[in-house]
Structures are given as C-alpha cells and as structure tokens.
C-alpha cells in the first residue's frame, strides 16, 4: 500500500520540479503587501477605469463611453494568482481577456491596454495588485446531487 503512494509522490515531485527550470523561473518571486486604498487611487490615477470596471467598486465613468469595458473582480471559480495579476499589468499582451471580441481588445494580436512600465512605480504596482486581488471572490462549485446536468 505504501509503494503506490510513494511512487505517486515521487512522480508529482518530478513534474513540479520540471515547472521550475531556468533563470526566468518565477520561483522565489514575491512582492511585499500593498495597500488597497492606494491601489484604488493608482487605478484611477493611471486611467484604468477608462477600460475596466471593478466588481463592487464605484469608479469615475470612462471618458469614452463607447469603449468596451473589461470587467475585473467579482465571483470566480479560480482567483488569479499574484503572479498572474502582475503579468497582466506589466505584459498585457501575454494573455488577452477571455470572453471579449478580440477585435475590441487587441490589434494585430497585441493588447490595446496601455503599457505603464515606464511610468508606474513599483509601489504603485504592488498596491494595484493588492487592490485588484481584493475584489475577487472565490465561488465553490455546486456538487449537489439534485443539480440538473443538461
């Protein structure tokens, strides 16, 4: 009985160690805790509300009302990790927002999101990620036996 468990653990460790290879690995990367209120202020100061809404947050309206608004936060089955949020901000073309027409959020495969890497301070990035992560609420899947599957 112990042999299959040990073999399973060894296989899992081998797979996981394969995910952490090379000098570009995210292993060990961690920014300090940020401030939610300062993150909200950064969101508005950088004009993020021109293209994004944030669940449960009252923000100034976008200056271009016809602009598609990509929703952030809310109830989700999987909360985006700290690293995923940092990547989405500093490299928005890495992964385009799902559920939106690509022609409305990208041009030639590149995100329409502005690049703030030259103007945003690290402290602003930390606070912004802390603010955004606080706006997600993880839903638990509904595994009731009476749930209809059509």
Secondary structure, DSSP 8 states (H G I E B T S, - for coil): -HHHHHHHHHHHHHHHHHTS-STT--TT-------HHHHHHHHHHTTGGGTEEETT------SSTTS--EEESEEESS---HHHHHHHHH-GGGS--TTS-HHHHEETTEE-S---TTT--HHHHHHHHHHHHHTEEE------TT----
